[in-house]
Amino acid sequence: MATYPKDRFDSVPDDLLRTGAHRGPRRKGHGWITFAWAALATVVLVAVGLFGLSVLSGRLNIDLPFRPIASDTATPSASSTPTATPKLDASLPITILNGTTTKGLATAVGDNLVKQGWNGASTDLGARADASTHDITKTLVYYSDPANEGAARALVLSLKVGDIRLSDVYTTSPLTVVLGTDYVLPAG
């Protein structure tokens, strides 16, 4: 082993407090800055995740001005060229869903349809419910079986408003009416 001559750096005074050559004093608030960045990153990731879910599934209802319009899984039928003749089928159960904020509209429409001969709209066969906390603009009649297209067309004629959709969304009832704000309850 080589020996080197002693110099002034070999003798260190005992009263010298050594803290290390590369360390400086910690800045005040350094921990809070790290916490703030982590919190901001968490908020941004949650917001991006919620927005992504709302776009992908269309089930999360966030009213953003730049949200794309979710498409219905229902298959629209050709309104201009009917493929089935409108035919009243009193035996088909009808579910009536109030898509407006008007309380009791589904009940009033169901009673009106029963008066017109739609026995399936009675509470014995069909169902009625308030389905929305905000207004849906367009009245739609959904039918789950193509054989019921004629009955769906006749139901639209009885309501005097709306359009029909072949859909697998409402499979518990052969005919489902979703009332929108375009529906006007007949006087009397």
Contact map, one row per residue, 1 for C-alpha under 8 A:
11100000000000000000000000000000000000000000000000000000000000000000000000000000000000000000000000000000000000000000000000000000000000000000000000000000000000000000000000000000000000000000
11110000000000000000000000000000000000000000000000000000000000000000000000000000000000000000000000000000000000000000000000000000000000000000000000000000000000000000000000000000000000000000
11111000000000000000000000000000000000000000000000000000000000000000000000000000000000000000000000000000000000000000000000000000000000000000000000000000000000000000000000000000000000000000
01111100000000000000000000000000000000000000000000000000000000000000000000000000000000000000000000000000000000000000000000000000000000000000000000000000000000000000000000000000000000000000
00111110000000000000000000000000000000000000000000000000000000000000000000000000000000000000000000000000000000000000000000000000000000000000000000000000000000000000000000000000000000000000
00011111010000000000000000000000000000000000000000000000000000000000000000000000000000000000000000000000000000000000000000000000000000000000000000000000000000000000000000000000000000000000
00001111111000000000000000000000000000000000000000000000000000000000000000000000000000000000000000000000000000000000000000000000000000000000000000000000000000000000000000000000000000000000
00000111111000000000000000000000000000000000000000000000000000000000000000000000000000000000000000000000000000000000000000000000000000000000000000000000000000000000000000000000000000000000
00000011111100000000000000000000000000000000000000000000000000000000000000000000000000000000000000000000000000000000000000000000000000000000000000000000000000000000000000000000000000000000
00000111111100000000000000000000000000000000000000000000000000000000000000000000000000000000000000000000000000000000000000000000000000000000000000000000000000000000000000000000000000000000
00000011111110000000000000000000000000000000000000000000000000000000000000000000000000000000000000000000000000000000000000000000000000000000000000000000000000000000000000000000000000000000
00000000111111010000000000000000000000000000000000000000000000000000000000000000000000000000000000000000000000000000000000000000000000000000000000000000000000000000000000000000000000000000
00000000001111110000000000000000000000000000000000000000000000000000000000000000000000000000000000000000000000000000000000000000000000000000000000000000000000000000000000000000000000000000
00000000000111110000000000000000000000000000000000000000000000000000000000000000000000000000000000000000000000000000000000000000000000000000000000000000000000000000000000000000000000000000
00000000000011111000000000000000000000000000000000000000000000000000000000000000000000000000000000000000000000000000000000000000000000000000000000000000000000000000000000000000000000000000
00000000000111111100000000000000000000000000000000000000000000000000000000000000000000000000000000000000000000000000000000000000000000000000000000000000000000000000000000000000000000000000
00000000000000111110000000000000000000000000000000000000000000000000000000000000000000000000000000000000000000000000000000000000000000000000000000000000000000000000000000000000000000000000
00000000000000011111000000000000000000000000000000000000000000000000000000000000000000000000000000000000000000000000000000000000000000000000000000000000000000000000000000000000000000000000
00000000000000001111101000000000000000000000000000000000000000000000000000000000000000000000000000000000000000000000000000000000000000000000000000000000000000000000000000000000000000000000
00000000000000000111111000000000000000000000000000000000000000000000000000000000000000000000000000000000000000000000000000000000000000000000000000000000000000000000000000000000000000000000
00000000000000000011111000000000000000000000000000000000000000000000000000000000000000000000000000000000000000000000000000000000000000000000000000000000000000000000000000000000000000000000
00000000000000000001111100000000000000000000000000000000000000000000000000000000000000000000000000000000000000000000000000000000000000000000000000000000000000000000000000000000000000000000
00000000000000000011111110000000000000000000000000000000000000000000000000000000000000000000000000000000000000000000000000000000000000000000000000000000000000000000000000000000000000000000
00000000000000000000011111000000000000000000000000000000000000000000000000000000000000000000000000000000000000000000000000000000000000000000000000000000000000000000000000000000000000000000
00000000000000000000001111100000000000000000000000000000000000000000000000000000000000000000000000000000000000000000000000000000000000000000000000000000000000000000000000000000000000000000
00000000000000000000000111110100000000000000000000000000000000000000000000000000000000000000000000000000000000000000000000000000000000000000000000000000000000000000000000000000000000000000
00000000000000000000000011111100000000000000000000000000000000000000000000000000000000000000000000000000000000000000000000000000000000000000000000000000000000000000000000000000000000000000
00000000000000000000000001111100000000000000000000000000000000000000000000000000000000000000000000000000000000000000000000000000000000000000000000000000000000000000000000000000000000000000
00000000000000000000000000111111100000000000000000000000000000000000000000000000000000000000000000000000000000000000000000000000000000000000000000000000000000000000000000000000000000000000
00000000000000000000000001111111110000000000000000000000000000000000000000000000000000000000000000000000000000000000000000000000000000000000000000000000000000000000000000000000000000000000
00000000000000000000000000001111111000000000000000000000000000000000000000000000000000000000000000000000000000000000000000000000000000000000000000000000000000000000000000000000000000000000
00000000000000000000000000001111111100000000000000000000000000000000000000000000000000000000000000000000000000000000000000000000000000000000000000000000000000000000000000000000000000000000
00000000000000000000000000001111111110000000000000000000000000000000000000000000000000000000000000000000000000000000000000000000000000000000000000000000000000000000000000000000000000000000
00000000000000000000000000000111111111000000000000000000000000000000000000000000000000000000000000000000000000000000000000000000000000000000000000000000000000000000000000000000000000000000
00000000000000000000000000000011111111100000000000000000000000000000000000000000000000000000000000000000000000000000000000000000000000000000000000000000000000000000000000000000000000000000
00000000000000000000000000000001111111110000000000000000000000000000000000000000000000000000000000000000000000000000000000000000000000000000000000000000000000000000000000000000000000000000
00000000000000000000000000000000111111111000000000000000000000000000000000000000000000000000000000000000000000000000000000000000000000000000000000000000000000000000000000000000000000000000
00000000000000000000000000000000011111111100000000000000000000000000000000000000000000000000000000000000000000000000000000000000000000000000000000000000000000000000000000000000000000000000
00000000000000000000000000000000001111111110000000000000000000000000000000000000000000000000000000000000000000000000000000000000000000000000000000000000000000000000000000000000000000000000
00000000000000000000000000000000000111111111000000000000000000000000000000000000000000000000000000000000000000000000000000000000000000000000000000000000000000000000000000000000000000000000
00000000000000000000000000000000000011111111100000000000000000000000000000000000000000000000000000000000000000000000000000000000000000000000000000000000000000000000000000000000000000000000
00000000000000000000000000000000000001111111110000000000000000000000000000000000000000000000000000000000000000000000000000000000000000000000000000000000000000000000000000000000000000000000
00000000000000000000000000000000000000111111111000000000000000000000000000000000000000000000000000000000000000000000000000000000000000000000000000000000000000000000000000000000000000000000
00000000000000000000000000000000000000011111111100000000000000000000000000000000000000000000000000000000000000000000000000000000000000000000000000000000000000000000000000000000000000000000
00000000000000000000000000000000000000001111111110000000000000000000000000000000000000000000000000000000000000000000000000000000000000000000000000000000000000000000000000000000000000000000
00000000000000000000000000000000000000000111111111000000000000000000000000000000000000000000000000000000000000000000000000000000000000000000000000000000000000000000000000000000000000000000
00000000000000000000000000000000000000000011111111100000000000000000000000000000000000000000000000000000000000000000000000000000000000000000000000000000000000000000000000000000000000000000
00000000000000000000000000000000000000000001111111110000000000000000000000000000000000000000000000000000000000000000000000000000000000000000000000000000000000000000000000000000000000000000
00000000000000000000000000000000000000000000111111111000000000000000000000000000000000000000000000000000000000000000000000000000000000000000000000000000000000000000000000000000000000000000
00000000000000000000000000000000000000000000011111111100000100000000000000000000000000000000000000000000000000000000000000000000000000000000000000000000000000000000000000000000000000000000
00000000000000000000000000000000000000000000001111111110000001000000000000000000000000000000000000000000000000000000000000000000000000000000000000000000000000000000000000000000000000000000
00000000000000000000000000000000000000000000000111111111000000000000000000000000000000000000000000000000000000000000000000000000000000000000000000000000000000000000000000000000000000000000
00000000000000000000000000000000000000000000000011111111110100000000000000000000000000000000000000000000000000000000000000000000000000000000000000000000000000000000000000000000000000000000
00000000000000000000000000000000000000000000000001111111111111000000000000000000000000000000000000000000000000000000000000000000000000000000000000000000000000000000000000000000000000000000
00000000000000000000000000000000000000000000000000111111110000000011010000000000000000000000000000000000000000000000000000000000000000000000000000000000000000000000000000000000000000000000
00000000000000000000000000000000000000000000000000011111110000000000000000000000000000000000000000000000000000000000000000000000000000000000000000000000000000000000000000000000000000000000
00000000000000000000000000000000000000000000000000001111111100000000000000000000000000000000000000000000000000000000000000000000000000000000000000000000000000000000000000000000000000000000
00000000000000000000000000000000000000000000000000001111111110000000010000000000000000000000000000000000000000000000000000000000000000000000000000000000000000000000000000000000000000000000
00000000000000000000000000000000000000000000000000000100111110000000000000000000000000000000000000000000000000000000000000000000000000000000000000000000000000000000000000000000000000000000
00000000000000000000000000000000000000000000000001001100111111000000000000000000000000000000000000000000000000000000000000000000000000000000000000000000000000000000000000000000000000000000
00000000000000000000000000000000000000000000000000000100011111100000000000000000000000000000000000000000000000000000000000000000000000000000000000000000000000000000000000000000000000000000
00000000000000000000000000000000000000000000000000100100000111110000000000000000000000000000000000000000000000000000000000000000000000000000000000000000000000000000000000000000000000000000
00000000000000000000000000000000000000000000000000000000000011111010000000000000000000000000000000000000000000000000000000000000000000000000000000000000000000000000000000000000000000000000
00000000000000000000000000000000000000000000000000000000000001111110000000000000000000000000000000000000000000000000000000000000000000000000000000000000000000000000000000000000000000000000
00000000000000000000000000000000000000000000000000000000000000111110000000000000000000000000000000000000000000000000000000000000000000000000000000000000000000000000000000000000000000000000
00000000000000000000000000000000000000000000000000000000000000011111000000000000000000000000000000000000000000000000000000000000000000000000000000000000000000000000000000000000000000000000
00000000000000000000000000000000000000000000000000000010000000111111100000000000000000000000000000000000000000000000000000000000000000000000000000000000000000000000000000000000000000000000
00000000000000000000000000000000000000000000000000000010000000000111110000000000000000000000000000000000000000000000000000000000000000000000000000000000000000000000000000000000000000000000
00000000000000000000000000000000000000000000000000000000000000000011111000000000000000000000000000000000000000000000000000000000000000000000000000000000000000000000000000000000000000000000
00000000000000000000000000000000000000000000000000000010010000000001111100000000000000000000000000000000000000000000000000000000000000000000000000000000000000000000000000000000000000000000
00000000000000000000000000000000000000000000000000000000000000000000111110000000000000000000000000000000000000000000000000000000000000000000000000000000000000000000000000000000000000000000
00000000000000000000000000000000000000000000000000000000000000000000011111100000000000000000000000000000000000000000000000000000000000000000000000000000000000000000000000000000000000000000
00000000000000000000000000000000000000000000000000000000000000000000001111100000000000000000000000000000000000000000000000000000000000000000000000000000000000000000001110000000000000000000
00000000000000000000000000000000000000000000000000000000000000000000000111110000000000000000000000000000000000000000000000000000000000000000000000000000000000000000111110000000000000000000
00000000000000000000000000000000000000000000000000000000000000000000000111111000000000000000000000000000000000000000000000000000000000000000000000000000000000000000111000000000000000000000
00000000000000000000000000000000000000000000000000000000000000000000000001111100000000000000000000000000000000000000000000000000000000000000000000000000000000000001110000000000000000000000
00000000000000000000000000000000000000000000000000000000000000000000000000111110000000000000000000000000000000000000000000000000000000000000000000000000000000000001110000000000000000000000
00000000000000000000000000000000000000000000000000000000000000000000000000011111111000000000000000000000000000000000000000000000000000000000000000000000000000000000000000000000000000000000
00000000000000000000000000000000000000000000000000000000000000000000000000001111110000000000000000000000000000000000000000000000000000000000000000000000000000000011000000000000000000000000
00000000000000000000000000000000000000000000000000000000000000000000000000000111110000000000000000000000000000000000000000000000000000000000000000000000000000000000000000000000000000000000
00000000000000000000000000000000000000000000000000000000000000000000000000000111111000000000000000000000000000000000000000000000000000000000000000000000000000000000000000000000000000000000
00000000000000000000000000000000000000000000000000000000000000000000000000000111111110000000000000000000000000000000000000000000000000000000000000000000000000000000000000000000000000000000
00000000000000000000000000000000000000000000000000000000000000000000000000000100111110000000000000000000000000000000000000000000000000000000000000000000000000000000000000000000000000000000
00000000000000000000000000000000000000000000000000000000000000000000000000000000011111000000000000000000000000000000000000000000000000000000000000001100100000000000000000000000000000000000
00000000000000000000000000000000000000000000000000000000000000000000000000000000011111100000000000000000000000000000000000000000000000000000000000000100100000000000000000000000000000000000
00000000000000000000000000000000000000000000000000000000000000000000000000000000000111110000000000000000000000000000000000000000000000000000000000001111110000000000000000000000000000000000
00000000000000000000000000000000000000000000000000000000000000000000000000000000000011111000000000000000000000000000000000000000000000000000000000000110110000000000000000000000000000000000
00000000000000000000000000000000000000000000000000000000000000000000000000000000000001111100000000000000000000000000010000000000000000000000000000000110011000000000000000000000000000000000
00000000000000000000000000000000000000000000000000000000000000000000000000000000000000111111000000000000000000000000010000000000000000000000000000000010000000000000000000000000000000000000
00000000000000000000000000000000000000000000000000000000000000000000000000000000000000011111000000000000000000000000111100000000000000000000000000000000000000000000000000000000000000000000
00000000000000000000000000000000000000000000000000000000000000000000000000000000000000001111100000000000000000000000011100000000000000000000000000000000000000000000000000000000000000000000
00000000000000000000000000000000000000000000000000000000000000000000000000000000000000001111110000000000000000000000001100000000000000000000000000000000000000000000000000000110000000000000
00000000000000000000000000000000000000000000000000000000000000000000000000000000000000000011111000000000000000000000001110001100000000000000000000000000000000000000000000001110000000000000
00000000000000000000000000000000000000000000000000000000000000000000000000000000000000000001111100000000000000000000000110001110000000000000000000000000000000000000000000001111100000000000
00000000000000000000000000000000000000000000000000000000000000000000000000000000000000000000111110000000000000000000000010000111000000000000000000000000000000000000000000001011100000000000
00000000000000000000000000000000000000000000000000000000000000000000000000000000000000000000011111000000010011000000000010000111100000000000000000000000000000000000000000000001111000000000
00000000000000000000000000000000000000000000000000000000000000000000000000000000000000000000001111100000010000000000000000000001111000000000000000000000000000000000000000000001111000000000
00000000000000000000000000000000000000000000000000000000000000000000000000000000000000000000000111111101110000000000000000000001111100000000000000000000000000000000000000000000011100000000
00000000000000000000000000000000000000000000000000000000000000000000000000000000000000000000000011111000000000000000000000000000011111110000000000000000000000000000000000000000011110000000
00000000000000000000000000000000000000000000000000000000000000000000000000000000000000000000000001111110000000000000000000000000011111110000000000000000000000000000000000000000001110000000
00000000000000000000000000000000000000000000000000000000000000000000000000000000000000000000000001111110000000000000000000000000000111100000000000000000000000000000000000000000000000000000
00000000000000000000000000000000000000000000000000000000000000000000000000000000000000000000000001011111100000000000000000000000000000000000000000000000000000000000000000000000000000000000
00000000000000000000000000000000000000000000000000000000000000000000000000000000000000000000000000011111100000000000000000000000010000000000000000000000000000000000000000000000000000000000
00000000000000000000000000000000000000000000000000000000000000000000000000000000000000000000000001000111111100000000000000000000010000000000000000000000000000000000000000000000000000000000
00000000000000000000000000000000000000000000000000000000000000000000000000000000000000000000000001000111111110000000000000000000010000000000000000000000000000000000000000000000000000000000
00000000000000000000000000000000000000000000000000000000000000000000000000000000000000000000000111000001111111000000000000000001110000000000000000000000000000000000000000000000001000000000
00000000000000000000000000000000000000000000000000000000000000000000000000000000000000000000000000000001111111100000000000000001100000000000000000000000000000000000000000000000000000000000
00000000000000000000000000000000000000000000000000000000000000000000000000000000000000000000000000000001111111110000000000000000000000000000000000000000000000000000000000000000000000001000
00000000000000000000000000000000000000000000000000000000000000000000000000000000000000000000000100000000111111111000000000000000000000000000000000000000000000000000000000000000000000001000
00000000000000000000000000000000000000000000000000000000000000000000000000000000000000000000000100000000011111111100000011000001000000000000000000000000000000000000000000000000000000000000
00000000000000000000000000000000000000000000000000000000000000000000000000000000000000000000000000000000001111111110000011000000000000000000000000000000000000000000000000000000000000000000
00000000000000000000000000000000000000000000000000000000000000000000000000000000000000000000000000000000000111111111000000000000000000000000000000000000000000000000000000000000000000000000
00000000000000000000000000000000000000000000000000000000000000000000000000000000000000000000000000000000000011111111111010000000000000000000000000000000000001100000000000000000000000000000
00000000000000000000000000000000000000000000000000000000000000000000000000000000000000000000000000000000000001111111111111000000000000000000000000000000000000000000000000000000000000000000
00000000000000000000000000000000000000000000000000000000000000000000000000000000000000000000000000000000000000111111110000000000000000000000000000000000000000000000000000000000000000000000
00000000000000000000000000000000000000000000000000000000000000000000000000000000000000000000000000000000000000011111110000000000000000000000000000000000000001000000000000000000000000000000
00000000000000000000000000000000000000000000000000000000000000000000000000000000000000000100000000000000000000001111111000000000000000000000000000000000000000000000000000000000000000000000
00000000000000000000000000000000000000000000000000000000000000000000000000000000000000011110000000000000000000001111111111000000000000000000000000000000000000000000000000000000000000000000
00000000000000000000000000000000000000000000000000000000000000000000000000000000000000000111100000000000000000001100111111001000000000000000000000000000000000000000000000000000000000000000
00000000000000000000000000000000000000000000000000000000000000000000000000000000000000000111110000000000000000000100011111011100000000000000000000000000000000000000000000000000000000000000
00000000000000000000000000000000000000000000000000000000000000000000000000000000000000000000111100000000000001101100011111101110000000000000000000000000000000000000000000000000000000000000
00000000000000000000000000000000000000000000000000000000000000000000000000000000000000000000000000000000000001100100011111111110000000000000000000000000000000000000000000000000000000000000
00000000000000000000000000000000000000000000000000000000000000000000000000000000000000000000000000000000000000000000000011111111000000000000000000000000000000000000000000000000000000000000
00000000000000000000000000000000000000000000000000000000000000000000000000000000000000000000000000000000000000000000000101111110000000000000000000000000000000000000000000000000000000000000
00000000000000000000000000000000000000000000000000000000000000000000000000000000000000000000110000000000000000000000001111111110000000000000000000000000000000000000000000000000000000000000
00000000000000000000000000000000000000000000000000000000000000000000000000000000000000000000111100000000000000000000000111111111000000000000000000000000000000000000000000001000000000000000
00000000000000000000000000000000000000000000000000000000000000000000000000000000000000000000011100000000000000000000000011111111100000000000000000000000000000000000000000000000000000000000
00000000000000000000000000000000000000000000000000000000000000000000000000000000000000000000001111000000011001000000000000100111110000000000000000000000000000000000000000000000000000000000
00000000000000000000000000000000000000000000000000000000000000000000000000000000000000000000000111000000011000000000000000000011111000000000000000000000000000000000000000000000000000000000
00000000000000000000000000000000000000000000000000000000000000000000000000000000000000000000000011110011110000000000000000000001111100000000000000000000000000000000000000000000000000000000
00000000000000000000000000000000000000000000000000000000000000000000000000000000000000000000000011110000000000000000000000000000111110000000000000000000000000000000000000000000000000000000
00000000000000000000000000000000000000000000000000000000000000000000000000000000000000000000000001111000000000000000000000000000011111110000000000000000000000000000000000000000000000000000
00000000000000000000000000000000000000000000000000000000000000000000000000000000000000000000000000111000000000000000000000000000001111100000000000000000000000000000000000000000000000000000
00000000000000000000000000000000000000000000000000000000000000000000000000000000000000000000000000111000000000000000000000000000000111110000000000000000000000000000000000000000000000000000
00000000000000000000000000000000000000000000000000000000000000000000000000000000000000000000000000111000000000000000000000000000000111111000000000000000000000000000000000000000000110000000
00000000000000000000000000000000000000000000000000000000000000000000000000000000000000000000000000110000000000000000000000000000000101111110000000000000000000000000000000000000001110000000
00000000000000000000000000000000000000000000000000000000000000000000000000000000000000000000000000000000000000000000000000000000000000111110000000000000000000000000000000000000000111000000
00000000000000000000000000000000000000000000000000000000000000000000000000000000000000000000000000000000000000000000000000000000000000011111000000000000000000000100000000000000001111100000
00000000000000000000000000000000000000000000000000000000000000000000000000000000000000000000000000000000000000000000000000000000000000011111100000000000000000001110000000000000111111100000
00000000000000000000000000000000000000000000000000000000000000000000000000000000000000000000000000000000000000000000000000000000000000000111110000000000000000000111100000000000111100000000
00000000000000000000000000000000000000000000000000000000000000000000000000000000000000000000000000000000000000000000000000000000000000000011111000000001001100000111100000000011110000000000
00000000000000000000000000000000000000000000000000000000000000000000000000000000000000000000000000000000000000000000000000000000000000000001111100000001000000000001111001000011110000000000
00000000000000000000000000000000000000000000000000000000000000000000000000000000000000000000000000000000000000000000000000000000000000000000111111011001000000000001111001001111000000000000
00000000000000000000000000000000000000000000000000000000000000000000000000000000000000000000000000000000000000000000000000000000000000000000011111010000000000000000011111101110000000000000
00000000000000000000000000000000000000000000000000000000000000000000000000000000000000000000000000000000000000000000000000000000000000000000001111111000000000000000010000000100000000000000
00000000000000000000000000000000000000000000000000000000000000000000000000000000000000000000000000000000000000000000000000000000000000000000001111111000000000000000010000000000000000000000
00000000000000000000000000000000000000000000000000000000000000000000000000000000000000000000000000000000000000000000000000000000000000000000000011111100000000000000000000000000000000000000
00000000000000000000000000000000000000000000000000000000000000000000000000000000000000000000000000000000000000000000000000000000000000000000001111111111000000000000000000000110000000000000
00000000000000000000000000000000000000000000000000000000000000000000000000000000000101000000000000000000000000000000000000000000000000000000001011111111100000000000010000000000000000000000
00000000000000000000000000000000000000000000000000000000000000000000000000000000000111110000000000000000000000000000000000000000000000000000000000111111110000000000000000000000000000000000
00000000000000000000000000000000000000000000000000000000000000000000000000000000000001111000000000000000000000000000000000000000000000000000000000011111111000000000000000000000000000000000
00000000000000000000000000000000000000000000000000000000000000000000000000000000000001000000000000000000000000000000000000000000000000000000111000011111111100000001000000000010000000000000
00000000000000000000000000000000000000000000000000000000000000000000000000000000000111100000000000000000000000000000000000000000000000000000000000001111111110000011000000000000000000000000
00000000000000000000000000000000000000000000000000000000000000000000000000000000000001110000000000000000000000000000000000000000000000000000000000000111111111000000000000000000000000000000
00000000000000000000000000000000000000000000000000000000000000000000000000000000000000010000000000000000000000000000000000000000000000000000100000000011111111100000000000000000000000000000
00000000000000000000000000000000000000000000000000000000000000000000000000000000000000000000000000000000000000000000000000000000000000000000100000000001111111111111000000000000000000000000
00000000000000000000000000000000000000000000000000000000000000000000000000000000000000000000000000000000000000000000000000000000000000000000000000000000111111111000000000000000000000000000
00000000000000000000000000000000000000000000000000000000000000000000000000000000000000000000000000000000000000001001000000000000000000000000000000000000011111110000000000000000000000000000
00000000000000000000000000000000000000000000000000000000000000000000000000000000000000000000000000000000000000001000000000000000000000000000000000000000001111111100000000000000000000100000
00000000000000000000000000000000000000000000000000000000000000000000000000000000000000000000000000000000000000000000000000000000000000000000000000000000000111111100000000000000000000000000
00000000000000000000000000000000000000000000000000000000000000000000000000000000000000000000000000000000000000000000000000000000000000000010000000000000000110111110000000000000000001100000
00000000000000000000000000000000000000000000000000000000000000000000000000000000000000000000000000000000000000000000000000000000000000000111100000000000000100111111000000000000000000100000
00000000000000000000000000000000000000000000000000000000000000000000000000000010000000000000000000000000000000000000000000000000000000000011100000000000100100001111100000000000000000000000
00000000000000000000000000000000000000000000000000000000000000000000000000011010000000000000000000000000000000000000000000000000000000000001111000000001100100000111110000000000000000000000
00000000000000000000000000000000000000000000000000000000000000000000000001111000000000000000000000000000000000000000000000000000000000000001111000000000000000000011111000000000000000000000
00000000000000000000000000000000000000000000000000000000000000000000000001111000000000000000000000000000000000000000000000000000000000000000011111001000000000000001111100000000000000000000
00000000000000000000000000000000000000000000000000000000000000000000000011100000000000000000000000000000000000000000000000000000000000000000011100000000000000000000111111000000000000000000
00000000000000000000000000000000000000000000000000000000000000000000000011000000000000000000000000000000000000000000000000000000000000000000000100000000000000000000011111100000000000000000
00000000000000000000000000000000000000000000000000000000000000000000000011000000000000000000000000000000000000000000000000000000000000000000000100000000000000000000001111100000000000000000
00000000000000000000000000000000000000000000000000000000000000000000000000000000000000000000000000000000000000000000000000000000000000000000011100000000000000000000001111111101000000000000
00000000000000000000000000000000000000000000000000000000000000000000000000000000000000000000000000000000000000000000000000000000000000000000000100000000000000000000000111111100000000000000
00000000000000000000000000000000000000000000000000000000000000000000000000000000000000000000000000000000000000000000000000000000000000000000000000000000000000000000000001111100000000000000
00000000000000000000000000000000000000000000000000000000000000000000000000000000000000000000111000000000000000000000000000000100000000000000001100000000000000000000000001111111000000000000
00000000000000000000000000000000000000000000000000000000000000000000000000000000000000000001110000000000000000000000000000000000000000000000001110010000000000000000000001111111000000000000
00000000000000000000000000000000000000000000000000000000000000000000000000000000000000000001111000000000000000000000000000000000000000000000111100010001000000000000000000001111100000000000
00000000000000000000000000000000000000000000000000000000000000000000000000000000000000000000011110000000000000000000000000000000000000000000111000000000000000000000000001001111110000000000
00000000000000000000000000000000000000000000000000000000000000000000000000000000000000000000011110000000000000000000000000000000000000000011110000000000000000000000000000000011111000000000
00000000000000000000000000000000000000000000000000000000000000000000000000000000000000000000000111100000000000000000000000000000000000000011110000000000000000000000000000000001111100000000
00000000000000000000000000000000000000000000000000000000000000000000000000000000000000000000000111110000010000000000000000000000000000010111000000000000000000000000000000000000111111100000
00000000000000000000000000000000000000000000000000000000000000000000000000000000000000000000000001110000000000000000000000000000000000111111000000000000000000000000000000000000011111100000
00000000000000000000000000000000000000000000000000000000000000000000000000000000000000000000000000110000000000000000000000000000000000111110000000000000000000000000000000000000001111110000
00000000000000000000000000000000000000000000000000000000000000000000000000000000000000000000000000000000000000000000000000000000000000001110000000000000000000001000000000000000001111110000
00000000000000000000000000000000000000000000000000000000000000000000000000000000000000000000000000000000000000000000000000000000000000000110000000000000000000101100000000000000001111111000
00000000000000000000000000000000000000000000000000000000000000000000000000000000000000000000000000000000000000000000000000000000000000000000000000000000000000000000000000000000000011111100
00000000000000000000000000000000000000000000000000000000000000000000000000000000000000000000000000000000000110000000000000000000000000000000000000000000000000000000000000000000000000111110
00000000000000000000000000000000000000000000000000000000000000000000000000000000000000000000000000000000000000000000000000000000000000000000000000000000000000000000000000000000000000011111
00000000000000000000000000000000000000000000000000000000000000000000000000000000000000000000000000000000000000000000000000000000000000000000000000000000000000000000000000000000000000001111
00000000000000000000000000000000000000000000000000000000000000000000000000000000000000000000000000000000000000000000000000000000000000000000000000000000000000000000000000000000000000000111
